[in-house]
Amino acid sequence: MKIEKKIAEDNGLEVLCADATLDETLKLAGLDKCKSLVVTLPNDAANLYVVLSAKGIRSTIRVIARAGTEEAASKLRLAGASIVVSPYIAAGRAMASMALRPIAIDFLDLLAGSECEIEEFELSNDISLFETAEKITLLELGIGKKSGAKILAIKEDEKLITNPGGDFLLQPGQVLIAFGSKEQLTTLNRLLGNLVVSVELLK
């Protein structure tokens, strides 16, 4: 732990060494203002306890939790975890993808080492914002031309609409998945203005 702490501090990161299952620790770590909480303790019971504690303090917090078994994963979801990751299942899927889609995996590796990023822009559920602006399409906003960013897909309810055209109409509650440089994505955020309620980095 001391070695990891020093490495993190040497890289300019803030480090808090304390019991994560305690409410006081979560508050000291900044739970009230963080974007997401990642829970990766080696013990499933401890992870479950942290998720319950975090959701009890701040019910809207997005929690990504580690699970060693399917049973633990189910309980973590019931406790309020937004995403549950099993290292063993994830590793198996990654190996299968490498065998079946090597070019796609190579692309993702190149993306990880590039200056480009993928971000999610969650649109407001406030209908009035869209009514006052009348009809808003990707073309009318000039997203591609003005920002240079590319809209890869749009989440709408439970559907994922890939490669949307310029005539695609933006609606409350949609999530735009965009690809581009930091500067391009910053410009995109500015173009969307108050239509956006949150932005999440995927890469």
C-alpha positions as CSV (number, residue, x, y, z in Angstrom):
1,M,0.0,0.0,0.0
2,K,2.8,2.4,0.8
3,I,4.4,1.9,-2.6
4,E,1.1,2.5,-4.4
5,K,0.5,5.6,-2.3
6,K,3.9,7.0,-3.2
7,I,3.4,6.3,-6.9
8,A,0.0,8.0,-6.9
9,E,1.4,11.0,-4.9
10,D,4.4,11.3,-7.2
11,N,2.0,11.6,-10.1
12,G,0.2,14.5,-8.5
13,L,-2.8,12.5,-7.2
14,E,-4.5,13.1,-3.9
15,V,-4.5,10.0,-1.7
16,L,-6.6,9.1,1.4
17,C,-5.7,5.9,3.2
18,A,-8.6,4.9,5.4
19,D,-11.4,2.4,5.8
20,A,-13.7,2.8,2.8
21,T,-16.6,1.1,4.6
22,L,-17.0,4.0,6.9
23,D,-19.3,6.9,6.0
24,E,-16.8,9.4,7.3
25,T,-14.1,8.1,4.9
26,L,-16.5,8.4,1.9
27,K,-17.3,12.0,2.9
28,L,-13.6,12.9,3.3
29,A,-12.9,11.4,-0.1
30,G,-15.4,13.8,-1.6
31,L,-18.5,11.7,-2.2
32,D,-20.7,14.7,-2.2
33,K,-19.1,16.2,-5.3
34,C,-17.5,13.3,-7.2
35,K,-18.8,12.2,-10.6
36,S,-18.5,8.5,-10.0
37,L,-17.4,6.1,-7.3
38,V,-15.4,3.0,-8.2
39,V,-15.5,0.3,-5.6
40,T,-12.8,-2.4,-6.1
41,L,-12.1,-3.9,-2.7
42,P,-11.0,-7.6,-2.9
43,N,-13.9,-8.8,-0.8
44,D,-17.4,-8.9,-2.2
45,A,-19.1,-8.3,1.2
46,A,-16.9,-5.2,1.7
47,N,-17.8,-3.9,-1.8
48,L,-21.5,-4.4,-1.0
49,Y,-21.2,-2.5,2.3
50,V,-19.4,0.4,0.5
51,V,-22.1,0.6,-2.2
52,L,-24.9,0.6,0.4
53,S,-23.1,3.3,2.4
54,A,-22.4,5.5,-0.6
55,K,-26.0,5.3,-1.9
56,G,-27.3,6.0,1.6
57,I,-25.2,9.2,1.7
58,R,-25.9,10.3,-1.8
59,S,-28.6,8.3,-3.6
60,T,-27.8,9.8,-7.1
61,I,-24.1,8.9,-7.1
62,R,-23.0,6.7,-10.0
63,V,-21.3,3.6,-8.6
64,I,-19.1,1.1,-10.5
65,A,-18.4,-2.0,-8.4
66,R,-16.2,-5.1,-8.7
67,A,-17.8,-8.5,-8.1
68,G,-16.1,-11.9,-7.8
69,T,-19.2,-14.0,-8.4
70,E,-22.5,-13.7,-10.3
71,E,-24.3,-13.9,-6.9
72,A,-22.3,-10.9,-5.6
73,A,-23.0,-9.0,-8.9
74,S,-26.7,-9.5,-8.4
75,K,-26.6,-8.2,-4.9
76,L,-24.5,-5.2,-5.8
77,R,-27.0,-4.2,-8.5
78,L,-29.8,-4.5,-5.9
79,A,-27.8,-2.3,-3.5
80,G,-27.7,0.4,-6.2
81,A,-24.5,-0.1,-8.2
82,S,-24.9,1.4,-11.6
83,I,-22.4,-0.9,-13.3
84,V,-21.0,-4.2,-11.9
85,V,-17.7,-5.6,-13.4
86,S,-16.4,-9.1,-12.9
87,P,-12.7,-9.3,-13.7
88,Y,-13.0,-12.9,-14.7
89,I,-16.0,-12.4,-17.1
90,A,-14.5,-9.2,-18.5
91,A,-11.2,-10.9,-19.2
92,G,-12.9,-13.8,-20.9
93,R,-14.9,-11.4,-23.1
94,A,-11.7,-9.5,-23.9
95,M,-9.9,-12.6,-25.0
96,A,-12.9,-13.7,-27.1
97,S,-13.0,-10.3,-28.8
98,M,-9.3,-10.5,-29.5
99,A,-9.8,-13.8,-31.3
100,L,-12.9,-12.8,-33.2
101,R,-12.4,-9.0,-33.8
102,P,-8.6,-8.3,-33.7
103,I,-8.9,-5.2,-35.9
104,A,-11.5,-3.6,-33.6
105,I,-9.3,-4.4,-30.6
106,D,-6.3,-2.8,-32.4
107,F,-8.3,0.3,-33.0
108,L,-9.3,0.6,-29.4
109,D,-5.7,0.2,-28.3
110,L,-4.7,3.0,-30.8
111,L,-7.5,5.1,-29.4
112,A,-6.3,4.6,-25.9
113,G,-2.9,6.0,-26.8
114,S,-4.2,8.9,-28.9
115,E,-5.4,12.5,-28.1
116,C,-8.9,11.6,-29.1
117,E,-11.7,10.8,-26.6
118,I,-15.2,9.5,-26.5
119,E,-17.7,11.3,-24.3
120,E,-21.3,11.0,-23.4
121,F,-23.5,14.1,-23.4
122,E,-26.7,13.6,-21.4
123,L,-29.5,15.9,-22.5
124,S,-31.9,17.6,-20.1
125,N,-35.4,16.1,-19.5
126,D,-36.7,19.7,-19.4
127,I,-39.1,19.8,-22.4
128,S,-39.4,23.6,-22.3
129,L,-35.7,23.9,-23.3
130,F,-36.5,22.0,-26.5
131,E,-39.8,23.8,-27.2
132,T,-38.3,27.3,-27.0
133,A,-35.6,26.3,-29.4
134,E,-38.3,24.8,-31.7
135,K,-36.9,21.9,-33.7
136,I,-33.2,21.1,-33.1
137,T,-31.4,18.7,-35.4
138,L,-27.7,17.8,-35.6
139,L,-27.4,19.7,-38.9
140,E,-29.1,22.9,-37.5
141,L,-26.7,22.9,-34.5
142,G,-23.8,22.5,-37.0
143,I,-22.2,20.0,-34.7
144,G,-19.9,18.4,-37.3
145,K,-19.0,21.7,-39.1
146,K,-18.6,23.9,-36.1
147,S,-17.0,21.5,-33.6
148,G,-15.3,18.8,-35.8
149,A,-16.6,16.2,-33.3
150,K,-18.4,13.1,-34.7
151,I,-21.6,11.8,-33.2
152,L,-21.1,8.0,-33.1
153,A,-24.5,7.1,-31.6
154,I,-27.4,8.4,-29.6
155,K,-29.1,6.5,-26.7
156,E,-32.8,7.0,-26.7
157,D,-34.7,5.1,-24.0
158,E,-33.4,1.6,-24.4
159,K,-32.4,2.0,-28.0
160,L,-29.0,2.8,-29.4
161,I,-29.1,4.7,-32.7
162,T,-25.8,4.5,-34.5
163,N,-24.3,7.0,-37.0
164,P,-27.3,9.4,-36.9
165,G,-27.8,11.7,-39.9
166,G,-27.9,15.5,-39.9
167,D,-31.7,15.5,-39.8
168,F,-31.8,13.6,-36.5
169,L,-34.0,15.4,-34.0
170,L,-32.7,16.0,-30.5
171,Q,-35.2,15.1,-27.8
172,P,-35.2,15.4,-23.9
173,G,-33.3,12.6,-22.1
174,Q,-31.2,11.5,-25.0
175,V,-27.5,10.7,-24.6
176,L,-25.1,11.7,-27.4
177,I,-22.0,9.6,-27.7
178,A,-19.4,11.8,-29.4
179,F,-15.8,11.2,-30.6
180,G,-13.1,13.9,-31.0
181,S,-10.2,15.8,-29.5
182,K,-10.6,17.6,-26.2
183,E,-11.0,20.9,-28.0
184,Q,-13.6,19.5,-30.4
185,L,-15.6,18.0,-27.5
186,T,-15.4,21.2,-25.6
187,T,-16.8,23.1,-28.6
188,L,-19.6,20.5,-28.9
189,N,-20.5,21.1,-25.3
190,R,-20.6,24.8,-25.9
191,L,-22.9,24.3,-28.9
192,L,-25.3,22.2,-27.0
193,G,-25.4,24.8,-24.2
194,N,-28.0,24.3,-21.5
195,L,-29.4,21.3,-23.3
196,V,-26.7,19.3,-21.6
197,V,-27.0,18.3,-17.9
198,S,-23.9,16.1,-17.7
199,V,-20.8,15.0,-19.6
200,E,-19.1,11.7,-19.0
201,L,-15.7,10.6,-20.4
202,L,-15.8,7.1,-21.8
203,K,-12.1,7.0,-22.8
